[in-house]
Structures are given as C-alpha cells and as structure tokens.
C-alpha cells in the first residue's frame, strides 16, 4: 500500500474498480479523490477471467453487471461516470491511463495469485509511462502481516488468530473512508453506455427471480434486514429451512458492502448472535491471510503436506451423482440442488455436502472445490479453499480426519422436519418427518402407500455410510 503521506498530489488519476463495487467507504476512491484534482473511474469486464468461465449463463457475471450498472448511475449522479470496457485488464488499464493522461492509477488489493500477477504486470507497464500505481487495503480488516503471533509467525489455528485480531482491533481499522468529502473531484465525462451482458457472450440467468438484490442498495437492504435478526444468528444459522444467516456473502465477495461497516454493526451489539457473526467475518480475514502466507493452497496443494497425495479412488459416477443431487441421501441432494438452481448453498450444508463427497464417496476434495468454484455465486478462492480443506481434514485448523459426519444424523439434526428437503427434493414431499431422512428404510407397504419406488422415483443410496466410513479411516491412516 502507498501510505497516505507518501502519495503526491496528482492532476489527474484513474480509479480501477474490481471486487469493490461501491462509491462509499472505498479506500482507493477516497485516496484518489483526496490527492487528485480530477478522478476518472473504470471497471473492466476482464476477458482473462471471463474467458475461463465455460458456462455462459453465470449468475456471478450478471450480479457484477447489475452492480456495475448501479455504481455507474451513482457516480453519474455525483458528477462523474464509470468507464466500462470489455477486454484484458492488464492491457486495457495501461492504454486507458495513457489516453486519459493520468499521473496515477489507484486500486484496492486483491489477494489471489492471478490477481497479484495481473497487478504486477499493470504496474510494470505503467512505470515507463511515469504513471504511479497506488494500491490499498479495502477488502479485509487485517491483511498480510498485520496479525502475527508474538514470535512474528502467521497463525495456522483460528482461535489464537481471532484473539490477536480482536486485541489488535481499534477504531482506526474500522472507520469509514469519507469519500463524499472530496467527491467534487470526480472528472466529468460524456456518459458512455454500459454494454449489454449479451454483447460479452453471456446470457441472463434466473437472478432476477431470486430474492437476492444486487449492487450497493441490495447489500444495504440485506444488512438492514439482518440487523433485526442478528441477535438470533447463533441459534438459527445452522438450520437451512429458516432465515437465519445474513445472505451478504456475495456482497462481501464483490465489495457492494464495506467490511468495515459490517464489523462496526457487529460490534454495536453485545449479544451472542452478533459475536458469532463477527467470528464468521474474522474467519474470512483468517482464510485471506492463509492464502497470502501459503499461496500453494491456490495451486491445488494441501495446507498439511502429509495429505497432499491421498490415493482417493475418485469414482466418476459417484461424483456425477453428487453434482446432480442424486446420491440417495436427501439432505446432501437438497443442498446440491439448491446450489445448482440458485448458485447459493447454506453454510451448514456446504460442510455436510463437502464431508459427504470426501469421506463417504472418497473423492478428492479438489474436485468438489472446483465444482463449487464454478457454481457458487459468492465464490471466493480463499474461503472456498479453506472450507474444503477444513472438511477434508487437510487444511489449517481443520476437523480431525477421523471425524466423519453421518449424513442421516446431520439431516435429522439440522432439518428435523424435512422442510428444506421437501423444497428441493419434492419427490419425497409426502414422507413424514422421520421417514424423509432415510427413505430407503421405509417399510415396503408404506412405500407403496406413498407411491415411492426407491431406485426409480428417488435414488437408492449410492454408498453405505458405515462401509465408506471404514474405508475413509483406512485411507487417511495409511495415506
């Protein structure tokens, strides 16, 4: 980061928006406006990322597009505009900076290896043009080496990290950047049209029919809704059939909300619900710093090297059954069908589905990690990798490898009345609350009465949990 006292005053600057699609409490925008007489803003629909998305009906692209549209209108209302373009960002940004004759490009940190390489390439191209490249922390509360052990080492266990995180925290780290104080320095532009999503080779999804508002206004409306429920977060967050979580993960992913704002909201409450939610926000910082200190985890390597090459059988038919939500285990299937139809999966279900793939189906966690990366609307590399390695017992502070979720007892515990299962596995809707968790155990006459033929109307279990549990224990023990 370029500390504020090292930023010279510039005549003209360019703010490059990425995963920070808001016009308030924004580190790069604030510093650019404060230290420049005129500030241009840009967002690049980056083909280096988009071209790798094989599915051209991607809710993430539509979420970004809608959020960019709102940001553009907001900047126009304040006297500026958002330049939008479609191409390789590492080529577009230097060309645009040169054509606008800016003296500096301002942006916020991105911690993923590909993004770090992209930013280094941009900075390198700007240098011979005498264009400065200023970058700032904005996406997390603490980054890189800001929270270390007393011995100066990065943490690998969450609870001590959390304690040091809380000890280090003070008002400075969560105060908002007062962007509007300098907003008059936005450069006026002749408004340019936002290209249609279809012009970039993508199609509309079912996003508009889902209860997921986009952009800054969407993020703030979800936060306001959650504030009234935050005190019950600890009690309700594990039950997918109730409205217990914040639903803000996609907004955090694309920066349509400010992490500093969310932490301030959590700290204003003194109840267990707010403390538990704050814990989740700290987990997010924790996984980002794991990625920073151990970038090998982004390259398919385990955090714990001894588990890097476990000989998973990797049965492709079993993997496909899991992907399609046809494993014969109702809560796992409901979770996967929710993901496939909405791009969202409840956090408790992520743990259950991940554990089932690795420890019941004996499939490499990386296969599941990639599937979630392709389908989750809130996909975030550090959190997704951290979650999968936690479930697979290969990561930092992971559950021990001999702890294996029982998919039936998990179902009975977290969807006791089968409400969530009935929503996404309607073929089991007529089962009673006891039967719905293990429908293959329903007596024959009762199955007949339900008009439910296991293996035809709903799959038989693709594996036996007890058998697979023994195989998993042997796999991990023998490595």
BAVEX-827187 format. One line per field, with one value per residue (C-alpha): x negated, y, z negated; residue number from 1; residue in three letters. Coordinates in steps of 0.1 Angstrom, whole numbers, plus 5000, padded with zeros to 4 digits. Each point is the difference from the previous one (the first is absolute). Layout:
<sites>
x c(X,...)
y c(Y,...)
z c(Z,...)
resi c(NUM,...)
resn c(ALA,...)
</sites>
This chain:
<sites>
x c(5000,4989,5004,5019,4971,4980,5027,4991,5027,5010,5017,5019,5005,5019,5018,5001,5030,4999,5015,5011,5031,5012,4995,4997,4975,4976,4963,4987,5027,4996,4962,5003,5026,4980,4967,5012,5016,5019,5009,5012,5015,4999,5013,4987,5020,4967,4998,4971,5025,5032,4985,4994,5036,5013,5036,5012,5032,4981,5018,4968,4995,5036,4996,4968,5017,5030,4978,4978,5031,5010,4965,4999,5033,4989,4967,5019,5024,4969,4986,4977,5005,4987,4981,5009,4981,4996,4965,4969,4996,4962,5000,5030,4989,4966,5015,5029,4977,4978,5029,5016,4966,5002,4971,5011,5022,5017,5014,5007,4981,5010,4983,5004,4969,5013,5011,4967,4982,5025,4993,4963,5003,5020,4976,4971,5016,5009,4965,4984,5030,4992,5034,5001,5018,5015,5018,5018,5015,5038,5014,4990,4994,4965,4978,4966,4978,5023,5011,4971,4990,4978,4971,5009,5014,5033,5028,5012,5026,5031,5007,4966,5002,5035,4987,4971,5023,5023,4971,4985,5034,5007,5022,4973,5004,5038,5006,5016,4981,5019,5002,5027,4977,4980,5027,4999,4966,5017,4992,5031,5004,5023,5021,4991,5025,4995,4997,5027,4991,5008,4974,4973,5012,5020,5037,5025,5005,5028,4984,5030,5024,4979,5003,4965,4998,4969,4977,4994,5037,5005,4972,5013,5035,4988,4979,5030,5021,4973,4995,5034,4991,4964,5006,5015,4971,4983,5032,5013,4970,4997,5035,5004,5038,5002,4988,4970,4970,4992,4999,4973,4972,5003,5001,4968,4985,5006,4996,5035,4999,4971,4983,4993,5038,5009,4974,5013,5035,4990,4980,5030,5019,4990,5019,4988,5015,4979,4969,5005,5005,4969,4982,5010,4987,4967,4999,5001,4969,4983,5004,4988,4968,4995,5001,4975,4975,5006,5009,4994,5036,5012,4981,5017,4977,5011,4991,4988,4974,5004,5035,4990,5002,5026,5010,5037,5018,5018,5030,5013,5036,5001,4987,5027,5027,4988,4999,5035,5015,5008,4980,5030,4992,5027,4983,4969,5022,5020,4968,4986,5033,5002,4965,5008,5033,4990,4962,5003,4995,5006,4967,5010,5009,4967,4983,5024,4997,4962,4996,5022,4981,4966,5008,5030,4993,4961,4996,4971,5011,4985,5028,5026,4980,5001,5037,5008,4977,5020,5035,4999,5011,4980,4969,4969,4968,4986,5032,5010,4966,4999,5035,4992,4967,5017,5026,4973,4978,4971,5001,4991,5020,5020,5022,4980,5000,5017,5030,5025,5035,5028,5023,5031,4994,4990,5033,5020,4982,5000,5032,5019,5034,4987,5012,4968,4999,5036,4993,4971,5009,5037,5002,4997,5026,5026,4976,5005,4974,4983,5000,4987,4964,4994,5028,4984,5009,5037,5019,5013,5037,4994,4980,5029,5024,4977,4997,4962,4978,4964,4977,5026,5018,4970,4965,4989,4970,4969,4979,5004,4988,4986,4980,4986,4992,4977,4984,4994,4983,4977,4992,4990,4982,4979,4997)
y c(5000,5035,5017,5033,5021,4986,5007,5032,5022,4991,5021,4970,4965,4968,4977,4964,4983,4962,4981,5033,5011,5029,5037,5004,4990,4990,5003,5005,5023,5021,5004,5007,5028,5014,5002,5008,5030,4977,4964,4976,4966,4967,4965,4973,4969,4981,4974,4984,4989,4998,4978,4973,4998,4971,5005,5032,5001,5011,5018,5016,5018,5013,5010,5019,5016,5012,5013,5018,5016,5013,5013,5017,5018,5010,5015,5018,5015,5014,5017,4972,4967,4965,4991,4964,4978,4964,4986,4988,5023,4998,5015,5023,5018,5013,5010,5019,5016,5013,5012,5019,5014,4991,5002,4971,4969,4992,4966,4977,4968,4967,4971,4972,4988,5008,5035,5007,4990,5022,5030,4995,5000,5032,5018,4989,5014,5033,5006,5011,5023,5017,4990,4991,4969,5004,4971,4997,4976,5001,4964,4989,5015,4986,4987,4984,5004,5022,4972,4977,4979,5015,4982,5018,4970,4997,4981,4966,4996,5022,5006,5015,5020,5013,5010,5019,5015,5013,5013,5019,5015,5036,5027,5010,4967,5002,5037,5007,5019,5033,4998,5027,5026,5001,4988,5033,4988,4974,5008,5009,4977,4997,4970,4967,4972,4968,4972,4973,4968,4981,5020,4984,4965,4994,4994,5011,4976,4995,5026,5024,4974,4993,5019,5014,5037,5012,5030,5024,5005,4962,4996,5027,4986,4965,5015,5020,4968,4980,5026,4992,4963,5002,4992,4966,4991,4976,4981,4999,5000,4962,4994,5004,5001,5032,5035,4999,5013,5034,4991,5026,4977,5009,5037,4996,4981,5028,5029,5014,5002,5012,4975,5029,5009,4964,4997,5032,4987,4968,5018,5023,4970,4982,4967,4966,5001,5031,4984,4969,5020,5020,4966,4992,5033,4993,4965,5019,5020,4968,4982,5030,5001,4963,5005,5028,4980,4967,5007,4963,4994,5018,4976,4969,4992,4991,5022,4968,4985,4965,4999,5014,4967,4979,4972,5008,4974,5029,4981,5022,4986,5008,5035,5006,4988,5025,5028,4993,4995,4964,4982,4985,5020,5026,5030,4996,4999,5030,5020,4992,5008,5033,5008,4990,5020,5031,5003,5001,4974,5004,4998,4970,4982,5009,4981,4970,4998,5003,4975,4976,5003,4995,4975,4981,5000,5000,5027,5025,5032,5020,4986,5015,5032,5005,4992,5026,5025,4996,5001,5022,5036,5010,4980,5014,4981,5003,4991,4972,4984,5005,4984,4970,4993,5003,4974,4978,5003,5011,5037,5024,4995,4973,4974,4969,4974,4974,5023,4991,5015,4975,5014,4985,5014,5033,5001,4991,5027,5029,4993,4981,5007,4995,5034,5007,4965,5003,5033,4986,4963,5002,4962,4994,5027,4974,4983,5008,5018,4968,4982,5028,4998,4964,4991,4966,4988,5006,4966,4986,5005,5036,5006,4987,5023,5029,4989,5002,4975,5004,4997,5014,5030,5008,4984,4972,5011,4999,4988,4985,5026,4975,4982,5032,5013,4970,5005,5037,4993,4975,5024,5028,4977,4984,5031)
z c(5000,5006,4966,5002,4991,5030,5026,5019,5014,5035,5027,5014,4987,5008,4975,5011,4985,4996,4971,4983,5019,4978,4998,4962,4974,5028,4993,5036,5010,4969,5004,5037,4994,4971,5019,5035,5016,5025,4995,5027,4991,5020,4998,5024,5008,5000,5028,4983,4974,5020,5028,4974,4991,5021,4990,5017,4978,4969,4971,4989,5032,4999,4963,5010,5030,4980,4972,5025,5016,4965,4993,5033,4994,4965,5013,5027,4974,4982,5030,5014,5018,5001,5032,5008,5025,5010,5005,4983,4970,5000,5035,4997,4968,5012,5034,4983,4975,5028,5021,4971,4992,4963,4976,4978,4999,4966,4991,4971,4992,5013,4983,5025,5019,5035,4989,4984,5032,5020,4978,5002,5038,5000,4977,5022,5031,4982,4988,5033,5005,4967,4987,4963,4988,4965,4983,4967,4975,5003,5002,4965,4966,4996,5028,5006,4969,4980,4976,4991,4970,4973,5017,5033,5018,5018,4982,5010,4974,4999,4963,4992,5033,4990,4965,5015,5027,4972,4980,5029,5011,4992,5015,5025,5019,5004,5005,5034,5028,5004,5038,5003,4984,5033,5025,5020,5014,5022,5036,5021,5030,5029,4988,5017,5003,4980,5025,4998,4982,5032,5020,4978,5009,4968,4995,4974,4971,4975,4977,5004,4987,4969,4968,5004,5005,5018,4997,4971,4994,4999,4975,4977,5002,4990,4972,4987,5001,4982,4972,4987,5000,4989,4963,5011,5024,4976,4994,5036,5023,5003,5012,5037,5000,4979,5007,4977,5020,5014,5037,5004,5012,5037,4991,4980,5029,5025,4975,5003,4962,4979,4976,4976,5000,4992,4972,4984,5001,4983,4973,4993,4986,4968,5006,5008,5035,5010,4985,5020,5032,4993,4996,5035,5013,4982,5017,5033,4991,4987,5033,5019,4980,5004,5038,4996,4980,5017,5036,5008,4988,5031,5022,4988,4971,4965,4971,4982,5024,4987,5016,5034,5018,4983,5024,5004,5023,5017,5015,5027,4999,4962,5007,5026,4976,4975,5025,5011,4965,5006,4973,4982,4969,4999,4982,5021,5032,4988,4994,5035,5017,4981,5013,5036,5001,4981,4998,4962,4974,4963,4980,4979,5032,5015,4972,5003,5038,4999,4973,5019,5032,4984,4971,5014,5037,4996,5026,5000,4983,5029,5023,4976,4996,5038,5003,4973,5017,5032,4984,4969,5006,4970,5010,4982,5005,4965,4982,5024,4998,4962,4997,5022,4983,4966,5010,5015,4969,5021,4991,4972,4968,5018,4984,4992,5028,4978,4995,5027,5003,5001,5027,4984,4965,5015,5019,4969,4980,5024,5021,4974,5016,5035,5012,5019,5015,5012,5018,5021,5000,5007,5009,4962,4990,4988,4976,4964,4979,4989,5033,5021,4988,5011,5024,5010,4965,5004,4997,5033,4994,4989,5032,5020,4982,5007,5037,4995,5018,4987,5030,5023,4984,4979,5001,4977,4979,5023,4971,4965,4974,4975,5027,5014,4966,4994,5035,4993,4966,5017,5028,4977,4976,5026,5022)
resi c(1,2,3,4,5,6,7,8,9,10,11,12,13,14,15,16,17,18,19,20,21,22,23,24,25,26,27,28,29,30,31,32,33,34,35,36,37,38,39,40,41,42,43,44,45,46,47,48,49,50,51,52,53,54,55,56,57,58,59,60,61,62,63,64,65,66,67,68,69,70,71,72,73,74,75,76,77,78,79,80,81,82,83,84,85,86,87,88,89,90,91,92,93,94,95,96,97,98,99,100,101,102,103,104,105,106,107,108,109,110,111,112,113,114,115,116,117,118,119,120,121,122,123,124,125,126,127,128,129,130,131,132,133,134,135,136,137,138,139,140,141,142,143,144,145,146,147,148,149,150,151,152,153,154,155,156,157,158,159,160,161,162,163,164,165,166,167,168,169,170,171,172,173,174,175,176,177,178,179,180,181,182,183,184,185,186,187,188,189,190,191,192,193,194,195,196,197,198,199,200,201,202,203,204,205,206,207,208,209,210,211,212,213,214,215,216,217,218,219,220,221,222,223,224,225,226,227,228,229,230,231,232,233,234,235,236,237,238,239,240,241,242,243,244,245,246,247,248,249,250,251,252,253,254,255,256,257,258,259,260,261,262,263,264,265,266,267,268,269,270,271,272,273,274,275,276,277,278,279,280,281,282,283,284,285,286,287,288,289,290,291,292,293,294,295,296,297,298,299,300,301,302,303,304,305,306,307,308,309,310,311,312,313,314,315,316,317,318,319,320,321,322,323,324,325,326,327,328,329,330,331,332,333,334,335,336,337,338,339,340,341,342,343,344,345,346,347,348,349,350,351,352,353,354,355,356,357,358,359,360,361,362,363,364,365,366,367,368,369,370,371,372,373,374,375,376,377,378,379,380,381,382,383,384,385,386,387,388,389,390,391,392,393,394,395,396,397,398,399,400,401,402,403,404,405,406,407,408,409,410,411,412,413,414,415,416,417,418,419,420,421,422,423,424,425,426,427,428,429,430,431,432,433,434,435,436,437,438,439,440,441,442,443,444,445,446,447,448,449,450,451,452,453,454,455,456,457,458,459,460,461,462,463,464,465,466,467,468,469,470,471,472,473,474,475,476,477,478,479)
resn c(UNK,UNK,UNK,UNK,UNK,UNK,UNK,UNK,UNK,UNK,UNK,UNK,UNK,UNK,UNK,UNK,UNK,UNK,UNK,UNK,UNK,UNK,UNK,UNK,UNK,UNK,UNK,UNK,UNK,UNK,UNK,UNK,UNK,UNK,UNK,UNK,UNK,UNK,UNK,UNK,UNK,UNK,UNK,UNK,UNK,UNK,UNK,UNK,UNK,UNK,UNK,UNK,UNK,UNK,UNK,UNK,UNK,UNK,UNK,UNK,UNK,UNK,UNK,UNK,UNK,UNK,UNK,UNK,UNK,UNK,UNK,UNK,UNK,UNK,UNK,UNK,UNK,UNK,UNK,UNK,UNK,UNK,UNK,UNK,UNK,UNK,UNK,UNK,UNK,UNK,UNK,UNK,UNK,UNK,UNK,UNK,UNK,UNK,UNK,UNK,UNK,UNK,UNK,UNK,UNK,UNK,UNK,UNK,UNK,UNK,UNK,UNK,UNK,UNK,UNK,UNK,UNK,UNK,UNK,UNK,UNK,UNK,UNK,UNK,UNK,UNK,UNK,UNK,UNK,UNK,UNK,UNK,UNK,UNK,UNK,UNK,UNK,UNK,UNK,UNK,UNK,UNK,UNK,UNK,UNK,UNK,UNK,UNK,UNK,UNK,UNK,UNK,UNK,UNK,UNK,UNK,UNK,UNK,UNK,UNK,UNK,UNK,UNK,UNK,UNK,UNK,UNK,UNK,UNK,UNK,UNK,UNK,UNK,UNK,UNK,UNK,UNK,UNK,UNK,UNK,UNK,UNK,UNK,UNK,UNK,UNK,UNK,UNK,UNK,UNK,UNK,UNK,UNK,UNK,UNK,UNK,UNK,UNK,UNK,UNK,UNK,UNK,UNK,UNK,UNK,UNK,UNK,UNK,UNK,UNK,UNK,UNK,UNK,UNK,UNK,UNK,UNK,UNK,UNK,UNK,UNK,UNK,UNK,UNK,UNK,UNK,UNK,UNK,UNK,UNK,UNK,UNK,UNK,UNK,UNK,UNK,UNK,UNK,UNK,UNK,UNK,UNK,UNK,UNK,UNK,UNK,UNK,UNK,UNK,UNK,UNK,UNK,UNK,UNK,UNK,UNK,UNK,UNK,UNK,UNK,UNK,UNK,UNK,UNK,UNK,UNK,UNK,UNK,UNK,UNK,UNK,UNK,UNK,UNK,UNK,UNK,UNK,UNK,UNK,UNK,UNK,UNK,UNK,UNK,UNK,UNK,UNK,UNK,UNK,UNK,UNK,UNK,UNK,UNK,UNK,UNK,UNK,UNK,UNK,UNK,UNK,UNK,UNK,UNK,UNK,UNK,UNK,UNK,UNK,UNK,UNK,UNK,UNK,UNK,UNK,UNK,UNK,UNK,UNK,UNK,UNK,UNK,UNK,UNK,UNK,UNK,UNK,UNK,UNK,UNK,UNK,UNK,UNK,UNK,UNK,UNK,UNK,UNK,UNK,UNK,UNK,UNK,UNK,UNK,UNK,UNK,UNK,UNK,UNK,UNK,UNK,UNK,UNK,UNK,UNK,UNK,UNK,UNK,UNK,UNK,UNK,UNK,UNK,UNK,UNK,UNK,UNK,UNK,UNK,UNK,UNK,UNK,UNK,UNK,UNK,UNK,UNK,UNK,UNK,UNK,UNK,UNK,UNK,UNK,UNK,UNK,UNK,UNK,UNK,UNK,UNK,UNK,UNK,UNK,UNK,UNK,UNK,UNK,UNK,UNK,UNK,UNK,UNK,UNK,UNK,UNK,UNK,UNK,UNK,UNK,UNK,UNK,UNK,UNK,UNK,UNK,UNK,UNK,UNK,UNK,UNK,UNK,UNK,UNK,UNK,UNK,UNK,UNK,UNK,UNK,UNK,UNK,UNK,UNK,UNK,UNK,UNK,UNK,UNK,UNK,UNK,UNK,UNK,UNK,UNK,UNK,UNK,UNK,UNK,UNK,UNK,UNK,UNK,UNK,UNK,UNK,UNK,UNK,UNK,UNK,UNK,UNK,UNK,UNK,UNK,UNK,UNK,UNK,UNK,UNK,UNK,UNK,UNK,UNK,UNK,UNK,UNK,UNK,UNK)
</sites>
